[in-house]
Amino acid sequence: MLPILNKEFILKKRDSGVHEKTFSFPEKILQFGTGVLLRGLVDYLVDNANRQGIYEGRIVVVKSTEGDTSEFSSQDSLYTTHIKGISQGELVDKVIINAAISRVLQSNANWQEVLQAVHQPALHTIISNTTEVGIQYVPEKVTTGVPSSYPGKLLAVLWERFSYFKGSANTGFVIVPTELVVDNGRLLKDIVVQLAVYNEMPATFVDWIHTDNYFCNSLVDRIVPGKPRNLSEIAIRAGYTDQLWIEAEPYLLWAIEGGEHIREVLSFYKGDDRMLIADSITPFREQKLRLLNGSHTAAVPLAFLSGLNTVYECMQDEYMSHFFRSVVLEEILPTIADSCPTATAFATDVLDRFANPFIAHKLISITFQESSKMNARNVRTLIRYQEKYHALPSHLCLGFAAMLLFLRPAREENGKYFGNRGQEEYVITDDNAPIFAAWWRDHTDIPAMVAGICSDQRLWETDLSAIPGFSAEVAAILASLKNEGVKAFIQSQLQKK
């Protein structure tokens, strides 16, 4: 029978990389969320810094979802991070045992312990990932019972800290939400202050929130698929069982808005130059939105309709790999390179990440809300490209045309729309599906239909028909895709290369 990954096992395992002194480090971080993103990114960075002797702090984690914490307690909160993928064209396959977490508390069962945790003077950081819907205002009393919302829990924690230290200066927190919301730190602070007013808390406490606490906007980027399917086989190879084992890609980015005080408190950033603390994170958000998310949105409808199913398959396909490289390096990158200093390096990383053989990122999943994503991610790029070169980006035009074909419904049932890929049916999960269905239903003339769609103000942030030649180019491509078939169209493009 294989041993369980825990403190006793680690101290006997000489090659674990975990030192005994790690278990005596003080708790410096309160973390809301046990999910794989935090464990694969934030907790990875803390553990990495501890190994280098930089930080020497641990994390007390709050589990807000239902269920016990026995998986963590039985393993002394140790877990394995398996980093797998492509970095700078080279295969990465590395296993690390993470000892950053000291304990995990369930919010309902252990709420008093959560509050007591902030009595520790060394604890000066709060981190969260409670999903995008977690940062929302819920009017509730926070000093009686366990608040239901994350902002409510955070306010209760701040009140406990303020009360315990009697409002002393320099007792506040650096608070870093990692939820994927623009200006997440500012939004969280606004809600916490609003909730404090709702709870009729003293003005001195609200002033303390403003003057002694730092709510930082942040951006996280790492694919962490989580627990592998073949965990039992992996355990045999590893020589121990670990129910918390997670997989992660080599790439990571954590960009945080802040100055010198933030760097001082989050000193574990020194252990990895991919954790960045800067005056503005806008360039990092822009390059992720345009290069990674934008190229996905541009390429996926065409790739899916051609018969491919994952991003990795795209990177193994002759035409789609060319499409991804062209749209990333030749069409999107030139439009942001001047405003995003790290965009060129990021573009190379993006292509490596797409080629990761260990991540099966399904194309049909990426098509969720395809038209809204096209508007948010690629419309601005189209405009910038045309303004810079007085020409149209050919691959983005092709991607736009393929999107229109993807959103062409074959049938509608109970408000749901379905498209066809050959003999296979797929669900069109797009809030704008009824709009596109109406355009396809009411127009047999493709140029007229495309012109109408391009000028439809319900769909785009601007009138796309005003971009010189765009509507006509998209209509010509769409007619070819529809009449020839996607596979035949792609084959004709390969012959031109």
N, C-alpha and C positions, 0 to 999 in steps of 0.2 A: 504493500500500500504506500502510495506516494505521500511524503510529508506536506503539510500545509504551509504556505508562505505566511510567516509571522516573525515576531522579534526573535524568538528562540532559534528558529531555523536560520535567520539572517546572520546572527552572531556566530553561528557555527560554519556558515558558508563564507569562506575566506575571499572568494572572488565576487562577492555581491556588490562591492563598491560602497556599501553603507557602513559608516563608522558608528561604534557604540555611543559616542558622545552626541550624535544626532538626536537621540531619544531624550536628551536632557535640555535641548534648546528650548527657550521660552516661546510661548505662543505670541506671535506678532500680528497675525492676520485672522480676521473673522470672515469666513467665506460662506455666502448663501448660495447653495447649489452643489450637488454631488455629481452633476452630469459629466459626460466624457470630455466635453470641450474644455471645461475648467481643469479637469485632471490632466488632460493631454497638452494644455498650453500654459496656463497660469501656474499650476502646481508643479509642472515640469520645470519651469523657469526658477521657481523657489528651490526645488531640490537640486537643480544644477548649480545654483549659487552656493547652496550649503556645502556641496561637495568641494567647491573651490575655496571654502573658508571665507566667503564674502559676506553672507547674510546672517547665518546662524539663528534662524527663526523657523517656527513651524506654524501650521494652519489648523485652527479649530473650525470645523465645517458644520453648517446648519442644513439639515435635510428638511425641506418644507413639504415635500410630497408624503403621502401616506406610506405605511410600511415601516418595518423596524430597521435597525442599523446593524444587524448581526453580521452581514457580509463584511462590514468594515471591522467590527470589534473582534471577530474571530481571527482576523489577519493582522490585528494591531494597526489597522488602517494602511498597511503596506499594499502596494500593487505594482504590477509590471506594465511598463510602457514599451511596446514593440514598434520601433520606427522603421517603416518600410516604404520604399519608393525610389524615385529618381531625383538626384541633386547634381546639377552641373553636368548632366549627361551620364553620371555614374550611378550604379545601383547601390542603395543604402539598405542595410538590414542589421539593425542594432537593438539590443534588449537592455533596458534599464529598470532596476527596482527602485521605485519612488518611495521615499520616506518623509515626504514633506508634511503629510497630514498627521496631527497628533491624536485627534478623536473626532467622531461624528455624532452630533446631537440631533435628535428628531424634534422639530419645533413644538409640536403639541405635547409630546411626552416629556420633553426635557427643557421646557421654556425657562424655568428658573435658572437652570445651569447656563443657558444661553445668556441670560442677563448677568449672571455672576461672572461670566467670562470677560465682560468688558470692565470689570474691576481691576484687571491686570494692567499696571502702568506701561508695560512693554507693548501692549496691543494697541497699535496706532493705524491699522489699515482695515478697511472693509471692502470686499470684492463680491460681485454678484453676477450670476447668469440665471435669470428666472424666466427666460424667453421674452420675446418682444411684448407680449401682453402682460408681463409682470410689472412693467413700469406704467401703472395706471392709477388714477385717483379713485380711491374707495372711501367714502365718508364713514369712518368708524372710530370708536373709542379704543385707545391703544394702551391704557393703563390698567384695564380690567380684562383678564383673560389673554388669549393669544390672538393678536391681530391676524386677519385673514390675508391681507395683501402684503407684498414685499415692502412697499413704502411705509405701511403701517408698522411692520416689524422693525424696519430701520428706525423709524421715529421712536419707537419704544426703547430700542437699544441706545439711541442718542440721549433720551431722557434719563435712562438709568445711569449712563456715563456722567452726564451733567450733575445729577443728584448725588452720585457717589463721591465725586471729586469737588462737590459744592461750587460748580461753575468756574473752577480755576482755569487760568489761561494755559495754553499748550497741552490741553487734555483731549482735544478733538481728534478727528480722524482724517486720513486721506481716503476718500470714498471713490471707488472706481467701478462703475457698472460696465459689463461687457456685452450687454444685450445689444442686438443689431438694430439700433435706433439712432438716427442722426441726432447729435448733441445729447447723447444719453445722460451725461452728467448734469447738464443744465436742466433737462427735463425732470430728472429724479429730484434735484434740489427744489425746484418749483413745487412739485407735488408734496414733498416732505414739509415745506414751509406752509403750504395751504392746509395740510392736515394738522399741523401744530396749531394753527389759528382755529380750525374746526374744534380741536380738543381744548381750546381756551387755555393754552399753556402760557406761562408768564413771558413777558416781553424780554426779560433778561435771558431766557432760554433761547428764544428766537434770535436774539442778537448773537448769542454764543454759536448757534448754527452757522450764522453768516461769517463771523470773525474767526472762529477757531476750527472750522471744518472746511475741507477742500473737496468739492465735487468735480471730478475730472471727466471730461469727454474722452472716450477711448474707442479704438477699433481693433478687433481681433480677427485673425485670419489663419486658420489651420483646419484641415480636414481631419477629423478624428472619427473614423467609422465605429469605434467602440469594440465591444467584445467579439472576438472571432468565432465563426461557426464551429470550427474544428478544435474547440478548446481542449477536449480530452486527448486528442493526438498531440497537441502542443505541450500539454502537461507532461506527457511521457518523455518528450524530447528535452524539456526544461528540467525535469527531475523534481518537480513540485507542483502542487495544485494551487491555482489562483483564480478565484471566481470574479475578481475585479480586473483581470487582464484587459488592457485596451490596446488597440492599434492606432497609429497616427502617421501621417505623411511627414517627410523630412522638413518641408517648408513650414515656417511659422512667422507671424508678425503680430506684435502687440504695440500699437502706437497710442500714446497717452498725452493729452494736453496738460502741460504744467511747467513749472520753473524749478528753481533750486531746492525749495522745500520738498517738492514732490520727489525729486531725485534722492534727497537725503533719506526720506522715509522709505521709498521703494528702492533701496540700495541694491536689491537683488538684480536690478536691471544691468548692473555692471558685468554679470556673468555671461551675457549673451547679447551681441550687438543687434540682434533682431528684435529686441525689446527697446523701443524708442520713446523718449520723453522729450517732447518738442513744444514750442510755442503754439503751433497749429498742426492739427492732423488732417486738415483738408486735402493736401496733396496725396496722402496715403489713401484716403477714402476715394478720391477721384480716380487714382490709378487702378484700384480694385474694381470700382464700379465700371469703368470703361474697358480695361484690358481683360480682366478675368470674367466678370459678369456679362459685359457687353459682347465679347466674342462667343460666349456660350449662347446667348440669345440670338446672335446673328447666324450661327452655324447649325444649331440643333434641328430646326424644322427640316432643312435640306437633308441633313444626315439621317434623321428618323425616316423620312419619306423614301430615302434611298435603300432602306432595309437594315440600317445599323441600329444598335440598341444601347451602346454605352459610349462614353467619351473616349475610353481606352481603345475601343474598336475604331473610332474615328482616326485616332493617331496611328493606327496600323493600316488604314485605308489610304491608297495612293492619292486620291483626289481630296478627301476630307482633311488629311494631314496638311496638304498644300493649302487648302482653304484656311485652316486655322492659322498657319504660319503667316499667310498673306494678310489676313484681316488683322491679326495682332501686330505684326511688325511693320507693315506697309500702309495700313489704313487708320488704325486707332492710335498707335504709338506716336506718329508725327503730329497728331492734334493735341497731345498733352505733354510732350517731352519738355517743352520750355517751362511749363508751370509745375511739373512734377520731377524733381531732380533725380529720383531713384527709379523712374519709370522704365528706363531701358533695361536695367538689371531685373526689375520686376517682370517685364515682358518675357525674358528668358526663363525665369522661374515658372511663369504661368504655363509655358509650353512643356516644361519638365513635369509639372504637376498633372497636366492632361494626359501625359504618357505613362503615368503610374500604373503598372500592371496589377497592383494589389487593391485598387479601388474601382469598384464597379458602379460608376455614377450613371444611372439610367437616364437616357435622353428624354423619355416621356415624362419623367419627373421634372426635368428642367423646363419643359414647355408649359408648366403651370403659370397662368396669367401671362402668357407670351406677349400679347399686344401691349399690356401695360409696361412690361419689362423693356420692350423695344422702345417705347416712348421715353422711359426714364434713363435707359442706358445708352441708346444709340442715336437718337434724333439729334442731340447736341453734337455728336461726333460727325454726323452727316453734314451738318451746317458748317462746322469748323473746317472740315476737309474741303468742302466746295469753296469756302472763302479763301482758304490758303492756296489751293492749287487751281481754282477755277475749272475744276473737273469733278466727276462723280467717282466715288469709291466703288469699284465694280463688284467686290465681294459683299460689301454691305448692301448694295442694290439687289444682288442675287439672294442674300439672306432675307431681305424684306419681301421679295416676291415669293420665296418659299414659305414664309410665314403666312401670306395670304392664301396660298394653296393649302397649307396645313389647317387653316381656320375655315376652309370650305366644308360645310357639313354635308354628309350623305343622308343623314336623317336626324329627326328631332323627336324626343319622347319624354313627356313629363318635365319639360323645361330643360332637359339635358340634350347636348348636341354631340353627335358622333361623326367622326371622319373615317375614311377608308385608306388603308395602306395595302394596295393589292386586294387580297381576299380577307385581310385582317381588319377588324374594326378597332378604333381607339376613341377614348373619351376626350372631348375638347374642354379642358378645365380653364376657362377664361371668362371673366365677368363681361367682357365685350362680345362674347360669342353671338348674342342675338343681333347686334349691330352688323357684324360681318355676314351672318346668315341672311339678313335682309338685303345687303348689297349683292350677294351672290344670287339670291332668288329673283331680284327685280331687274337685273342687268345681264344681258347676253353679250353686250359689247364690252370686251375687257378694257380697252383704253378709257372708255367713259367711266366704267366702274372704278378703276384704279385712280383716276383723277378725282372722283367723288370721295373715295376713301382717304386719299391724301389731304383733302381739304376739310375733312370731317372734324370739327373742333371738339367733338366728344372724345376723340381718340388721342390727339397729339397736342403737344405744348405750343405748336406753331402750325402754320399752313404749309404742309410739305409740298403742295403743288407749286409753291412760290420758289422752290429750289430749281434753278434752271435745268431742264431736261430730266429731272428725277422721275416724274410721273410716267413720261413716255418710255424711259429706260426700264422701269419696273414692269410696265404693261407688256413690253416686248419679251422680257424674260419670263413673265408669268404665262404668256401665251405659249412659249416654247415648252415650259415645264408641263403645262396642262396637255398640250397636243402630242408632244413626243413621249411624255412620261419622264419621271425624274431620273431613272437609271440611264435611259437613252441620252438624256440631256447631259448628264455627267460624263458619259462615254464620249460624247462629241467634244466636250471641253478638254478631256484628256488628249484627244487627237490633235488639238490645237497647241498643246504644250510643246 
